[in-house]
Amino acid sequence: MTIKLGVVMDPIQSITFKKDSTLAMLWEADARGWEIFYMLQGDLFIDDGRAMARMTRLFPRHDPSHWYEFGEEAFAPLANLDVILMRKDPPFDMPFIYTTYILDKAEADGVLVVNKPQSLRDCNEKVFATQFPQCCAPTVVSSTKARLRAFAEEHGDVILKPLDGMGGASIFRTGAKDGNLNVIIETLTQHGRLPAMAQKYIPEISKGDKRILVVNGEPVPFCLARIPMVGEVRGNLAAGGSGVVQPLTDRDRWICDQVRDTLLAKGLLFVGLDVIGDYLTEVNVTSPTCIREIDAGAGTRIAALLLDAVEQRLRA
């Protein structure tokens, strides 16, 4: 029986061909003979209690100038699918949350959704990491200026960042001696209306912000260390960092062991851990990336590992 896979993603014509991780998943599904159905968030809806969508048959291609073709379009229940990949990139906003509500209904009808919709809502990528304090550098999450400032005074050199950012956006390196500290706090918290995260600065960022991909609880044995540009504190590729593929360290594997059971319990089949030096900084659950870079540098087949895990879940 052919597996029917739905994918909810950003417009496929706007993705970056040479590095898009979702495209790697689609190529692997196509190679296995799976039927692929493409959806945008706006294509999903509820009609008379049923989770529905406008689905377009999708044929991924390996041509950098023509990487997809569309087939027939139809309105159909999401329950017609076996599995749905939720690969919509952040921002994690209200449309994203509404999409997870519709995917909840599909899941209740027996569709495997990767990652689990409830966990996409529950596991903020910054705050989720604090569930594993044994893995993290000193961290505080607060909307209170006095508390964030006291943290900066205690640790001297800190990183302040919003809880809903991606790609290194609005990340500040600051400290108690920084004359801009108050205004940074006010900006990130919107004058106390939103919490922000403060973390002790980890100097090993100069060696890279490592993206470790975890499939069905098991880490890929190689990671992508994203090295900041000279004068930068952000290793994110979107912020100009350069990627170096390297094997996991013993400490990396220990961190993966610490989070494994929680990831499995929450139905988080595909996750990206961010590790700087010896410390976990984020747990990425919404559309993790870096498949293509790690595959190219280490000869791995990460999308195949993921779809193997999907097949295993479907058989179960």
Secondary structure, 3 states (H helix, E strand, C coil): CCCEEEEEECCHHHCCCCCCHHHHHHHHHHHCCCEEEEECHHHEEEECCEEEEEEEEEEEEEECCEEEEEEEEEEEEHHHCCEEEEECCCCCCHHHHHHHHHHHHHHHCCCEEECCHHHHHHCCCCHHHHHCHHHCCCEEEECCHHHHHHHHHHHCCEEEEECCCCCCCCCEEECCCCCCHHHHHHHHHCCCCCCEEEEECCHHHHHCEEEEEEECCEECCEEEEEECCCCCCCCCHHHCCEEEEEECCHHHHHHHHHHHHHHHHCCCCEEEEEEECCEEEEEECCCCCCHHHHHHHHCCCHHHHHHHHHHHHHHC
